[in-house]
Amino acid sequence: MAKSKGKGFLLFEGVKPSKDRYLFKIIGEEEDFLHSIGYEYVILLNPEARVQLKISYKDRDKNKRIFKNLENNHKKEIEKEFKNELKWSPNGLRERPDCIYSLISSVVADKGLRDKDYWDCTQQKMIDAMKRFSEAFDKPVDKVTENE
């Protein structure tokens, strides 16, 4: 995501882009994106771009506790602040019961990596959504994870 498109939104500043279909920013002190909680931009080949919160510690039970706490105690305030309903997926987007991580996501564009003519517009939609998304989640995530 180009910094100039973010208009001062610096949440992902310092995160190095790669050739992957996602960009992940850890929340808090964790150092390993595979065992943490964080914000993620995801853009797919099929027409979909989304922002999401990924809860993916090594401990599956911890992931589910954090997810359930956010869903049961903060869902209304988060969706109100974000100004849209979110998809709450305790077992990942494919809803596999053995899935270790949990996701909370919002599809923000119906364009993907193949839609090069729409990349600028899609990027801007993703940045705008992530700004609202992170603002909606920052306080509830801090509150829920401080006792974990």
Summary of the structure (lengths in Angstrom):
residues: 148
radius of gyration: 14.8
end to end distance: 31.9
largest distance: 45.8
contacts: 410
relative contact order: 0.19
helix: 39%
strand: 22%
